[in-house]
Structure formats: C-alpha cells, structure tokens
C-alpha cells in the first residue's frame, strides 16, 4: 500500500514538473516572440525616421537654394 501511494505521489510530482517546465518554455517562447516583434517595430520606426529626416533635409536644401537664388538676384539687381 505504501509503495502504491509513493508511486502515485511520484507520478503527480513528475506531472507537475513537466507542467511547470512546459509553462516555462511557453513563457520563454512568448517572450522571444514579443522581443522579435518589438525589434521589428523599432527597425520600422528607425527606417521611417531616416526617411523622414531625408525628406526634411531635401526640403531644407530646397529652401536654402531658393534663398541663395533670391540673394543672387538681389545682388545682381544692385539692391
């Protein structure tokens, strides 16, 4: 009788260990997936910022060119 009870307890302990291990593996996989998604989102944001910075730089360059051209016209006109 004692050995039967011991086997039942050992079986329950092993089942509990396996369940805890499976839960830990599932949480680990979930954390890895969330980290991967976060990194992808961060990369997209960085790429979007780089693109936006490039457009801003282009606009500023165009504005500078217009000012330069206006200054040249004013200098040639003797103003």
PDB file with SEQRES, HELIX, SHEET and CRYST1 records, atoms N, CA, C and O in Angstrom:
SEQRES   1 A   79  UNK UNK UNK UNK UNK UNK UNK UNK UNK UNK UNK UNK UNK          
SEQRES   2 A   79  UNK UNK UNK UNK UNK UNK UNK UNK UNK UNK UNK UNK UNK          
SEQRES   3 A   79  UNK UNK UNK UNK UNK UNK UNK UNK UNK UNK UNK UNK UNK          
SEQRES   4 A   79  UNK UNK UNK UNK UNK UNK UNK UNK UNK UNK UNK UNK UNK          
SEQRES   5 A   79  UNK UNK UNK UNK UNK UNK UNK UNK UNK UNK UNK UNK UNK          
SEQRES   6 A   79  UNK UNK UNK UNK UNK UNK UNK UNK UNK UNK UNK UNK UNK          
SEQRES   7 A   79  UNK                                                          
HELIX    1 AA1 UNK A    2  UNK A   77  1                                  76    
CRYST1    1.000    1.000    1.000  90.00  90.00  90.00 P 1           1          
ATOM      1  N   UNK A   1       0.819  -1.187   0.000  1.00  0.00           N  
ATOM      2  CA  UNK A   1       0.000   0.000   0.000  1.00  0.00           C  
ATOM      3  C   UNK A   1       0.865   1.254   0.000  1.00  0.00           C  
ATOM      4  O   UNK A   1       0.575   2.204  -0.727  1.00  0.00           O  
ATOM      5  N   UNK A   2       1.917   1.267   0.802  1.00  0.00           N  
ATOM      6  CA  UNK A   2       2.800   2.433   0.880  1.00  0.00           C  
ATOM      7  C   UNK A   2       3.522   2.648  -0.433  1.00  0.00           C  
ATOM      8  O   UNK A   2       3.728   3.787  -0.853  1.00  0.00           O  
ATOM      9  N   UNK A   3       3.906   1.567  -1.084  1.00  0.00           N  
ATOM     10  CA  UNK A   3       4.602   1.721  -2.372  1.00  0.00           C  
ATOM     11  C   UNK A   3       3.650   2.247  -3.429  1.00  0.00           C  
ATOM     12  O   UNK A   3       4.056   3.033  -4.284  1.00  0.00           O  
ATOM     13  N   UNK A   4       2.380   1.826  -3.390  1.00  0.00           N  
ATOM     14  CA  UNK A   4       1.385   2.336  -4.340  1.00  0.00           C  
ATOM     15  C   UNK A   4       1.189   3.834  -4.152  1.00  0.00           C  
ATOM     16  O   UNK A   4       1.106   4.588  -5.121  1.00  0.00           O  
ATOM     17  N   UNK A   5       1.115   4.257  -2.887  1.00  0.00           N  
ATOM     18  CA  UNK A   5       0.942   5.678  -2.588  1.00  0.00           C  
ATOM     19  C   UNK A   5       2.174   6.459  -3.027  1.00  0.00           C  
ATOM     20  O   UNK A   5       2.076   7.573  -3.540  1.00  0.00           O  
ATOM     21  N   UNK A   6       3.336   5.847  -2.813  1.00  0.00           N  
ATOM     22  CA  UNK A   6       4.589   6.512  -3.220  1.00  0.00           C  
ATOM     23  C   UNK A   6       4.633   6.665  -4.740  1.00  0.00           C  
ATOM     24  O   UNK A   6       5.071   7.701  -5.242  1.00  0.00           O  
ATOM     25  N   UNK A   7       4.188   5.658  -5.470  1.00  0.00           N  
ATOM     26  CA  UNK A   7       4.161   5.724  -6.935  1.00  0.00           C  
ATOM     27  C   UNK A   7       3.199   6.822  -7.402  1.00  0.00           C  
ATOM     28  O   UNK A   7       3.502   7.562  -8.338  1.00  0.00           O  
ATOM     29  N   UNK A   8       2.057   6.919  -6.753  1.00  0.00           N  
ATOM     30  CA  UNK A   8       1.081   7.957  -7.095  1.00  0.00           C  
ATOM     31  C   UNK A   8       1.694   9.336  -6.845  1.00  0.00           C  
ATOM     32  O   UNK A   8       1.577  10.229  -7.684  1.00  0.00           O  
ATOM     33  N   UNK A   9       2.340   9.506  -5.705  1.00  0.00           N  
ATOM     34  CA  UNK A   9       2.970  10.798  -5.393  1.00  0.00           C  
ATOM     35  C   UNK A   9       4.095  11.121  -6.370  1.00  0.00           C  
ATOM     36  O   UNK A   9       4.222  12.261  -6.818  1.00  0.00           O  
ATOM     37  N   UNK A  10       4.912  10.122  -6.702  1.00  0.00           N  
ATOM     38  CA  UNK A  10       5.990  10.336  -7.680  1.00  0.00           C  
ATOM     39  C   UNK A  10       5.429  10.706  -9.042  1.00  0.00           C  
ATOM     40  O   UNK A  10       5.962  11.578  -9.729  1.00  0.00           O  
ATOM     41  N   UNK A  11       4.348  10.036  -9.427  1.00  0.00           N  
ATOM     42  CA  UNK A  11       3.698  10.323 -10.705  1.00  0.00           C  
ATOM     43  C   UNK A  11       3.146  11.750 -10.720  1.00  0.00           C  
ATOM     44  O   UNK A  11       3.293  12.476 -11.704  1.00  0.00           O  
ATOM     45  N   UNK A  12       2.512  12.137  -9.616  1.00  0.00           N  
ATOM     46  CA  UNK A  12       1.973  13.503  -9.529  1.00  0.00           C  
ATOM     47  C   UNK A  12       3.099  14.532  -9.560  1.00  0.00           C  
ATOM     48  O   UNK A  12       2.980  15.579 -10.197  1.00  0.00           O  
ATOM     49  N   UNK A  13       4.195  14.225  -8.863  1.00  0.00           N  
ATOM     50  CA  UNK A  13       5.337  15.140  -8.840  1.00  0.00           C  
ATOM     51  C   UNK A  13       5.938  15.293 -10.232  1.00  0.00           C  
ATOM     52  O   UNK A  13       6.260  16.403 -10.656  1.00  0.00           O  
ATOM     53  N   UNK A  14       6.087  14.183 -10.936  1.00  0.00           N  
ATOM     54  CA  UNK A  14       6.629  14.237 -12.300  1.00  0.00           C  
ATOM     55  C   UNK A  14       5.696  15.009 -13.231  1.00  0.00           C  
ATOM     56  O   UNK A  14       6.156  15.795 -14.058  1.00  0.00           O  
ATOM     57  N   UNK A  15       4.407  14.789 -13.099  1.00  0.00           N  
ATOM     58  CA  UNK A  15       3.437  15.503 -13.934  1.00  0.00           C  
ATOM     59  C   UNK A  15       3.507  17.008 -13.649  1.00  0.00           C  
ATOM     60  O   UNK A  15       3.446  17.829 -14.565  1.00  0.00           O  
ATOM     61  N   UNK A  16       3.634  17.349 -12.379  1.00  0.00           N  
ATOM     62  CA  UNK A  16       3.735  18.759 -12.010  1.00  0.00           C  
ATOM     63  C   UNK A  16       5.017  19.379 -12.565  1.00  0.00           C  
ATOM     64  O   UNK A  16       5.001  20.501 -13.072  1.00  0.00           O  
ATOM     65  N   UNK A  17       6.119  18.648 -12.467  1.00  0.00           N  
ATOM     66  CA  UNK A  17       7.387  19.146 -13.026  1.00  0.00           C  
ATOM     67  C   UNK A  17       7.280  19.380 -14.528  1.00  0.00           C  
ATOM     68  O   UNK A  17       7.720  20.408 -15.043  1.00  0.00           O  
ATOM     69  N   UNK A  18       6.691  18.416 -15.218  1.00  0.00           N  
ATOM     70  CA  UNK A  18       6.527  18.557 -16.668  1.00  0.00           C  
ATOM     71  C   UNK A  18       5.646  19.747 -17.019  1.00  0.00           C  
ATOM     72  O   UNK A  18       5.914  20.470 -17.978  1.00  0.00           O  
ATOM     73  N   UNK A  19       4.602  19.942 -16.239  1.00  0.00           N  
ATOM     74  CA  UNK A  19       3.699  21.082 -16.489  1.00  0.00           C  
ATOM     75  C   UNK A  19       4.414  22.403 -16.252  1.00  0.00           C  
ATOM     76  O   UNK A  19       4.278  23.341 -17.037  1.00  0.00           O  
ATOM     77  N   UNK A  20       5.177  22.473 -15.166  1.00  0.00           N  
ATOM     78  CA  UNK A  20       5.929  23.697 -14.869  1.00  0.00           C  
ATOM     79  C   UNK A  20       6.957  23.961 -15.960  1.00  0.00           C  
ATOM     80  O   UNK A  20       7.139  25.103 -16.384  1.00  0.00           O  
ATOM     81  N   UNK A  21       7.628  22.910 -16.413  1.00  0.00           N  
ATOM     82  CA  UNK A  21       8.622  23.064 -17.473  1.00  0.00           C  
ATOM     83  C   UNK A  21       7.964  23.528 -18.771  1.00  0.00           C  
ATOM     84  O   UNK A  21       8.487  24.406 -19.457  1.00  0.00           O  
ATOM     85  N   UNK A  22       6.815  22.935 -19.107  1.00  0.00           N  
ATOM     86  CA  UNK A  22       6.095  23.332 -20.327  1.00  0.00           C  
ATOM     87  C   UNK A  22       5.647  24.790 -20.236  1.00  0.00           C  
ATOM     88  O   UNK A  22       5.741  25.536 -21.210  1.00  0.00           O  
ATOM     89  N   UNK A  23       5.159  25.190 -19.060  1.00  0.00           N  
ATOM     90  CA  UNK A  23       4.743  26.588 -18.872  1.00  0.00           C  
ATOM     91  C   UNK A  23       5.937  27.534 -19.030  1.00  0.00           C  
ATOM     92  O   UNK A  23       5.817  28.591 -19.648  1.00  0.00           O  
ATOM     93  N   UNK A  24       7.076  27.152 -18.474  1.00  0.00           N  
ATOM     94  CA  UNK A  24       8.278  27.984 -18.574  1.00  0.00           C  
ATOM     95  C   UNK A  24       8.742  28.098 -20.023  1.00  0.00           C  
ATOM     96  O   UNK A  24       9.131  29.175 -20.475  1.00  0.00           O  
ATOM     97  N   UNK A  25       8.698  26.992 -20.740  1.00  0.00           N  
ATOM     98  CA  UNK A  25       9.088  27.019 -22.157  1.00  0.00           C  
ATOM     99  C   UNK A  25       8.126  27.874 -22.972  1.00  0.00           C  
ATOM    100  O   UNK A  25       8.543  28.600 -23.875  1.00  0.00           O  
ATOM    101  N   UNK A  26       6.846  27.787 -22.652  1.00  0.00           N  
ATOM    102  CA  UNK A  26       5.846  28.585 -23.364  1.00  0.00           C  
ATOM    103  C   UNK A  26       6.056  30.077 -23.088  1.00  0.00           C  
ATOM    104  O   UNK A  26       5.982  30.900 -24.000  1.00  0.00           O  
ATOM    105  N   UNK A  27       6.319  30.416 -21.818  1.00  0.00           N  
ATOM    106  CA  UNK A  27       6.583  31.825 -21.471  1.00  0.00           C  
ATOM    107  C   UNK A  27       7.857  32.319 -22.154  1.00  0.00           C  
ATOM    108  O   UNK A  27       7.917  33.461 -22.611  1.00  0.00           O  
ATOM    109  N   UNK A  28       8.860  31.469 -22.220  1.00  0.00           N  
ATOM    110  CA  UNK A  28      10.119  31.847 -22.864  1.00  0.00           C  
ATOM    111  C   UNK A  28       9.907  32.092 -24.361  1.00  0.00           C  
ATOM    112  O   UNK A  28      10.396  33.078 -24.912  1.00  0.00           O  
ATOM    113  N   UNK A  29       9.176  31.189 -25.005  1.00  0.00           N  
ATOM    114  CA  UNK A  29       8.890  31.358 -26.432  1.00  0.00           C  
ATOM    115  C   UNK A  29       8.079  32.617 -26.670  1.00  0.00           C  
ATOM    116  O   UNK A  29       8.321  33.341 -27.636  1.00  0.00           O  
ATOM    117  N   UNK A  30       7.118  32.883 -25.797  1.00  0.00           N  
ATOM    118  CA  UNK A  30       6.288  34.084 -25.914  1.00  0.00           C  
ATOM    119  C   UNK A  30       7.144  35.335 -25.758  1.00  0.00           C  
ATOM    120  O   UNK A  30       6.986  36.298 -26.508  1.00  0.00           O  
ATOM    121  N   UNK A  31       8.047  35.321 -24.786  1.00  0.00           N  
ATOM    122  CA  UNK A  31       8.927  36.468 -24.563  1.00  0.00           C  
ATOM    123  C   UNK A  31       9.841  36.691 -25.761  1.00  0.00           C  
ATOM    124  O   UNK A  31      10.065  37.831 -26.169  1.00  0.00           O  
ATOM    125  N   UNK A  32      10.367  35.610 -26.326  1.00  0.00           N  
ATOM    126  CA  UNK A  32      11.218  35.730 -27.512  1.00  0.00           C  
ATOM    127  C   UNK A  32      10.439  36.311 -28.688  1.00  0.00           C  
ATOM    128  O   UNK A  32      10.960  37.151 -29.421  1.00  0.00           O  
ATOM    129  N   UNK A  33       9.199  35.870 -28.871  1.00  0.00           N  
ATOM    130  CA  UNK A  33       8.360  36.375 -29.963  1.00  0.00           C  
ATOM    131  C   UNK A  33       8.075  37.858 -29.770  1.00  0.00           C  
ATOM    132  O   UNK A  33       8.146  38.635 -30.722  1.00  0.00           O  
ATOM    133  N   UNK A  34       7.752  38.254 -28.538  1.00  0.00           N  
ATOM    134  CA  UNK A  34       7.482  39.671 -28.271  1.00  0.00           C  
ATOM    135  C   UNK A  34       8.729  40.511 -28.482  1.00  0.00           C  
ATOM    136  O   UNK A  34       8.647  41.627 -28.995  1.00  0.00           O  
ATOM    137  N   UNK A  35       9.886  39.983 -28.090  1.00  0.00           N  
ATOM    138  CA  UNK A  35      11.136  40.713 -28.307  1.00  0.00           C  
ATOM    139  C   UNK A  35      11.403  40.874 -29.798  1.00  0.00           C  
ATOM    140  O   UNK A  35      11.821  41.942 -30.244  1.00  0.00           O  
ATOM    141  N   UNK A  36      11.164  39.817 -30.569  1.00  0.00           N  
ATOM    142  CA  UNK A  36      11.363  39.876 -32.020  1.00  0.00           C  
ATOM    143  C   UNK A  36      10.421  40.912 -32.643  1.00  0.00           C  
ATOM    144  O   UNK A  36      10.841  41.712 -33.479  1.00  0.00           O  
ATOM    145  N   UNK A  37       9.152  40.895 -32.235  1.00  0.00           N  
ATOM    146  CA  UNK A  37       8.184  41.863 -32.753  1.00  0.00           C  
ATOM    147  C   UNK A  37       8.573  43.285 -32.390  1.00  0.00           C  
ATOM    148  O   UNK A  37       8.438  44.199 -33.203  1.00  0.00           O  
ATOM    149  N   UNK A  38       9.059  43.474 -31.157  1.00  0.00           N  
ATOM    150  CA  UNK A  38       9.485  44.800 -30.716  1.00  0.00           C  
ATOM    151  C   UNK A  38      10.670  45.293 -31.547  1.00  0.00           C  
ATOM    152  O   UNK A  38      10.703  46.451 -31.963  1.00  0.00           O  
ATOM    153  N   UNK A  39      11.636  44.414 -31.785  1.00  0.00           N  
ATOM    154  CA  UNK A  39      12.804  44.801 -32.584  1.00  0.00           C  
ATOM    155  C   UNK A  39      12.396  45.156 -34.014  1.00  0.00           C  
ATOM    156  O   UNK A  39      12.907  46.118 -34.588  1.00  0.00           O  
ATOM    157  N   UNK A  40      11.470  44.371 -34.589  1.00  0.00           N  
ATOM    158  CA  UNK A  40      10.989  44.675 -35.937  1.00  0.00           C  
ATOM    159  C   UNK A  40      10.281  46.032 -35.967  1.00  0.00           C  
ATOM    160  O   UNK A  40      10.475  46.826 -36.887  1.00  0.00           O  
ATOM    161  N   UNK A  41       9.471  46.279 -34.962  1.00  0.00           N  
ATOM    162  CA  UNK A  41       8.751  47.558 -34.872  1.00  0.00           C  
ATOM    163  C   UNK A  41       9.747  48.709 -34.728  1.00  0.00           C  
ATOM    164  O   UNK A  41       9.592  49.763 -35.346  1.00  0.00           O  
ATOM    165  N   UNK A  42      10.765  48.490 -33.907  1.00  0.00           N  
ATOM    166  CA  UNK A  42      11.795  49.500 -33.705  1.00  0.00           C  
ATOM    167  C   UNK A  42      12.551  49.775 -35.005  1.00  0.00           C  
ATOM    168  O   UNK A  42      12.849  50.926 -35.324  1.00  0.00           O  
ATOM    169  N   UNK A  43      12.857  48.722 -35.746  1.00  0.00           N  
ATOM    170  CA  UNK A  43      13.560  48.888 -37.027  1.00  0.00           C  
ATOM    171  C   UNK A  43      12.688  49.649 -38.027  1.00  0.00           C  
ATOM    172  O   UNK A  43      13.185  50.509 -38.754  1.00  0.00           O  
ATOM    173  N   UNK A  44      11.383  49.332 -38.066  1.00  0.00           N  
ATOM    174  CA  UNK A  44      10.483  50.062 -38.975  1.00  0.00           C  
ATOM    175  C   UNK A  44      10.411  51.535 -38.587  1.00  0.00           C  
ATOM    176  O   UNK A  44      10.397  52.413 -39.449  1.00  0.00           O  
ATOM    177  N   UNK A  45      10.367  51.797 -37.282  1.00  0.00           N  
ATOM    178  CA  UNK A  45      10.315  53.181 -36.811  1.00  0.00           C  
ATOM    179  C   UNK A  45      11.600  53.914 -37.173  1.00  0.00           C  
ATOM    180  O   UNK A  45      11.563  55.073 -37.586  1.00  0.00           O  
ATOM    181  N   UNK A  46      12.737  53.237 -37.017  1.00  0.00           N  
ATOM    182  CA  UNK A  46      14.019  53.851 -37.354  1.00  0.00           C  
ATOM    183  C   UNK A  46      14.104  54.122 -38.855  1.00  0.00           C  
ATOM    184  O   UNK A  46      14.597  55.169 -39.276  1.00  0.00           O  
ATOM    185  N   UNK A  47      13.622  53.178 -39.656  1.00  0.00           N  
ATOM    186  CA  UNK A  47      13.633  53.376 -41.107  1.00  0.00           C  
ATOM    187  C   UNK A  47      12.710  54.534 -41.488  1.00  0.00           C  
ATOM    188  O   UNK A  47      13.045  55.342 -42.355  1.00  0.00           O  
ATOM    189  N   UNK A  48      11.552  54.610 -40.839  1.00  0.00           N  
ATOM    190  CA  UNK A  48      10.624  55.708 -41.111  1.00  0.00           C  
ATOM    191  C   UNK A  48      11.229  57.045 -40.721  1.00  0.00           C  
ATOM    192  O   UNK A  48      11.061  58.041 -41.425  1.00  0.00           O  
ATOM    193  N   UNK A  49      11.937  57.066 -39.589  1.00  0.00           N  
ATOM    194  CA  UNK A  49      12.580  58.304 -39.146  1.00  0.00           C  
ATOM    195  C   UNK A  49      13.685  58.704 -40.112  1.00  0.00           C  
ATOM    196  O   UNK A  49      13.826  59.883 -40.437  1.00  0.00           O  
ATOM    197  N   UNK A  50      14.466  57.739 -40.573  1.00  0.00           N  
ATOM    198  CA  UNK A  50      15.535  58.040 -41.521  1.00  0.00           C  
ATOM    199  C   UNK A  50      14.952  58.602 -42.818  1.00  0.00           C  
ATOM    200  O   UNK A  50      15.492  59.549 -43.390  1.00  0.00           O  
ATOM    201  N   UNK A  51      13.852  58.015 -43.276  1.00  0.00           N  
ATOM    202  CA  UNK A  51      13.199  58.506 -44.493  1.00  0.00           C  
ATOM    203  C   UNK A  51      12.680  59.927 -44.280  1.00  0.00           C  
ATOM    204  O   UNK A  51      12.842  60.791 -45.141  1.00  0.00           O  
ATOM    205  N   UNK A  52      12.061  60.155 -43.136  1.00  0.00           N  
ATOM    206  CA  UNK A  52      11.537  61.478 -42.809  1.00  0.00           C  
ATOM    207  C   UNK A  52      12.678  62.494 -42.711  1.00  0.00           C  
ATOM    208  O   UNK A  52      12.568  63.608 -43.224  1.00  0.00           O  
ATOM    209  N   UNK A  53      13.770  62.108 -42.053  1.00  0.00           N  
ATOM    210  CA  UNK A  53      14.927  63.002 -41.960  1.00  0.00           C  
ATOM    211  C   UNK A  53      15.474  63.346 -43.346  1.00  0.00           C  
ATOM    212  O   UNK A  53      15.880  64.482 -43.592  1.00  0.00           O  
ATOM    213  N   UNK A  54      15.483  62.367 -44.243  1.00  0.00           N  
ATOM    214  CA  UNK A  54      15.935  62.609 -45.612  1.00  0.00           C  
ATOM    215  C   UNK A  54      15.039  63.598 -46.336  1.00  0.00           C  
ATOM    216  O   UNK A  54      15.522  64.482 -47.043  1.00  0.00           O  
ATOM    217  N   UNK A  55      13.733  63.447 -46.157  1.00  0.00           N  
ATOM    218  CA  UNK A  55      12.790  64.375 -46.791  1.00  0.00           C  
ATOM    219  C   UNK A  55      12.954  65.778 -46.218  1.00  0.00           C  
ATOM    220  O   UNK A  55      12.935  66.763 -46.956  1.00  0.00           O  
ATOM    221  N   UNK A  56      13.118  65.866 -44.889  1.00  0.00           N  
ATOM    222  CA  UNK A  56      13.316  67.172 -44.256  1.00  0.00           C  
ATOM    223  C   UNK A  56      14.581  67.822 -44.782  1.00  0.00           C  
ATOM    224  O   UNK A  56      14.601  69.017 -45.077  1.00  0.00           O  
ATOM    225  N   UNK A  57      15.633  67.033 -44.897  1.00  0.00           N  
ATOM    226  CA  UNK A  57      16.893  67.553 -45.411  1.00  0.00           C  
ATOM    227  C   UNK A  57      16.716  68.077 -46.840  1.00  0.00           C  
ATOM    228  O   UNK A  57      17.256  69.124 -47.198  1.00  0.00           O  
ATOM    229  N   UNK A  58      15.955  67.338 -47.647  1.00  0.00           N  
ATOM    230  CA  UNK A  58      15.699  67.774 -49.021  1.00  0.00           C  
ATOM    231  C   UNK A  58      14.925  69.085 -49.065  1.00  0.00           C  
ATOM    232  O   UNK A  58      15.231  69.966 -49.869  1.00  0.00           O  
ATOM    233  N   UNK A  59      13.931  69.211 -48.210  1.00  0.00           N  
ATOM    234  CA  UNK A  59      13.139  70.446 -48.159  1.00  0.00           C  
ATOM    235  C   UNK A  59      14.016  71.608 -47.710  1.00  0.00           C  
ATOM    236  O   UNK A  59      13.967  72.689 -48.298  1.00  0.00           O  
ATOM    237  N   UNK A  60      14.828  71.387 -46.660  1.00  0.00           N  
ATOM    238  CA  UNK A  60      15.715  72.443 -46.181  1.00  0.00           C  
ATOM    239  C   UNK A  60      16.717  72.841 -47.258  1.00  0.00           C  
ATOM    240  O   UNK A  60      17.032  74.020 -47.421  1.00  0.00           O  
ATOM    241  N   UNK A  61      17.212  71.853 -47.988  1.00  0.00           N  
ATOM    242  CA  UNK A  61      18.144  72.149 -49.077  1.00  0.00           C  
ATOM    243  C   UNK A  61      17.480  72.984 -50.156  1.00  0.00           C  
ATOM    244  O   UNK A  61      18.086  73.910 -50.695  1.00  0.00           O  
ATOM    245  N   UNK A  62      16.230  72.658 -50.473  1.00  0.00           N  
ATOM    246  CA  UNK A  62      15.491  73.423 -51.485  1.00  0.00           C  
ATOM    247  C   UNK A  62      15.240  74.843 -50.997  1.00  0.00           C  
ATOM    248  O   UNK A  62      15.361  75.798 -51.764  1.00  0.00           O  
ATOM    249  N   UNK A  63      14.887  74.985 -49.711  1.00  0.00           N  
ATOM    250  CA  UNK A  63      14.679  76.324 -49.157  1.00  0.00           C  
ATOM    251  C   UNK A  63      15.969  77.140 -49.201  1.00  0.00           C  
ATOM    252  O   UNK A  63      15.950  78.325 -49.535  1.00  0.00           O  
ATOM    253  N   UNK A  64      17.075  76.506 -48.865  1.00  0.00           N  
ATOM    254  CA  UNK A  64      18.372  77.195 -48.915  1.00  0.00           C  
ATOM    255  C   UNK A  64      18.707  77.622 -50.341  1.00  0.00           C  
ATOM    256  O   UNK A  64      19.238  78.711 -50.560  1.00  0.00           O  
ATOM    257  N   UNK A  65      18.398  76.765 -51.306  1.00  0.00           N  
ATOM    258  CA  UNK A  65      18.671  77.091 -52.705  1.00  0.00           C  
ATOM    259  C   UNK A  65      17.826  78.288 -53.153  1.00  0.00           C  
ATOM    260  O   UNK A  65      18.313  79.163 -53.870  1.00  0.00           O  
ATOM    261  N   UNK A  66      16.572  78.323 -52.731  1.00  0.00           N  
ATOM    262  CA  UNK A  66      15.702  79.450 -53.089  1.00  0.00           C  
ATOM    263  C   UNK A  66      16.252  80.738 -52.487  1.00  0.00           C  
ATOM    264  O   UNK A  66      16.322  81.763 -53.166  1.00  0.00           O  
ATOM    265  N   UNK A  67      16.642  80.689 -51.216  1.00  0.00           N  
ATOM    266  CA  UNK A  67      17.210  81.889 -50.577  1.00  0.00           C  
ATOM    267  C   UNK A  67      18.488  82.350 -51.275  1.00  0.00           C  
ATOM    268  O   UNK A  67      18.710  83.545 -51.470  1.00  0.00           O  
ATOM    269  N   UNK A  68      19.307  81.396 -51.640  1.00  0.00           N  
ATOM    270  CA  UNK A  68      20.550  81.722 -52.337  1.00  0.00           C  
ATOM    271  C   UNK A  68      20.250  82.391 -53.680  1.00  0.00           C  
ATOM    272  O   UNK A  68      20.860  83.397 -54.043  1.00  0.00           O  
ATOM    273  N   UNK A  69      19.303  81.811 -54.398  1.00  0.00           N  
ATOM    274  CA  UNK A  69      18.938  82.379 -55.695  1.00  0.00           C  
ATOM    275  C   UNK A  69      18.351  83.778 -55.540  1.00  0.00           C  
ATOM    276  O   UNK A  69      18.652  84.671 -56.332  1.00  0.00           O  
ATOM    277  N   UNK A  70      17.510  83.970 -54.516  1.00  0.00           N  
ATOM    278  CA  UNK A  70      16.936  85.294 -54.282  1.00  0.00           C  
ATOM    279  C   UNK A  70      18.036  86.297 -53.940  1.00  0.00           C  
ATOM    280  O   UNK A  70      18.002  87.435 -54.407  1.00  0.00           O  
ATOM    281  N   UNK A  71      19.000  85.887 -53.135  1.00  0.00           N  
ATOM    282  CA  UNK A  71      20.105  86.767 -52.754  1.00  0.00           C  
ATOM    283  C   UNK A  71      20.931  87.124 -53.990  1.00  0.00           C  
ATOM    284  O   UNK A  71      21.334  88.275 -54.159  1.00  0.00           O  
ATOM    285  N   UNK A  72      21.179  86.155 -54.839  1.00  0.00           N  
ATOM    286  CA  UNK A  72      21.955  86.414 -56.059  1.00  0.00           C  
ATOM    287  C   UNK A  72      21.214  87.403 -56.956  1.00  0.00           C  
ATOM    288  O   UNK A  72      21.833  88.301 -57.528  1.00  0.00           O  
ATOM    289  N   UNK A  73      19.920  87.251 -57.082  1.00  0.00           N  
ATOM    290  CA  UNK A  73      19.120  88.160 -57.923  1.00  0.00           C  
ATOM    291  C   UNK A  73      19.185  89.572 -57.338  1.00  0.00           C  
ATOM    292  O   UNK A  73      19.353  90.549 -58.067  1.00  0.00           O  
ATOM    293  N   UNK A  74      19.049  89.666 -56.010  1.00  0.00           N  
ATOM    294  CA  UNK A  74      19.096  90.983 -55.362  1.00  0.00           C  
ATOM    295  C   UNK A  74      20.473  91.617 -55.551  1.00  0.00           C  
ATOM    296  O   UNK A  74      20.576  92.821 -55.785  1.00  0.00           O  
ATOM    297  N   UNK A  75      21.522  90.814 -55.450  1.00  0.00           N  
ATOM    298  CA  UNK A  75      22.881  91.363 -55.621  1.00  0.00           C  
ATOM    299  C   UNK A  75      23.102  91.812 -57.063  1.00  0.00           C  
ATOM    300  O   UNK A  75      23.739  92.838 -57.301  1.00  0.00           O  
ATOM    301  N   UNK A  76      22.588  91.060 -58.013  1.00  0.00           N  
ATOM    302  CA  UNK A  76      22.770  91.423 -59.422  1.00  0.00           C  
ATOM    303  C   UNK A  76      21.949  92.661 -59.757  1.00  0.00           C  
ATOM    304  O   UNK A  76      22.336  93.455 -60.615  1.00  0.00           O  
ATOM    305  N   UNK A  77      20.823  92.823 -59.084  1.00  0.00           N  
ATOM    306  CA  UNK A  77      19.972  93.980 -59.356  1.00  0.00           C  
ATOM    307  C   UNK A  77      20.506  95.208 -58.631  1.00  0.00           C  
ATOM    308  O   UNK A  77      20.031  96.320 -58.859  1.00  0.00           O  
ATOM    309  N   UNK A  78      21.491  95.014 -57.760  1.00  0.00           N  
ATOM    310  CA  UNK A  78      22.079  96.121 -57.042  1.00  0.00           C  
ATOM    311  C   UNK A  78      21.251  96.589 -55.865  1.00  0.00           C  
ATOM    312  O   UNK A  78      21.354  97.745 -55.455  1.00  0.00           O  
ATOM    313  N   UNK A  79      20.439  95.716 -55.320  1.00  0.00           N  
ATOM    314  CA  UNK A  79      19.601  96.105 -54.186  1.00  0.00           C  
ATOM    315  C   UNK A  79      20.306  95.963 -52.903  1.00  0.00           C  
ATOM    316  O   UNK A  79      19.736  96.251 -51.850  1.00  0.00           O  
TER     317      UNK A  79                                                      
END                                                                             
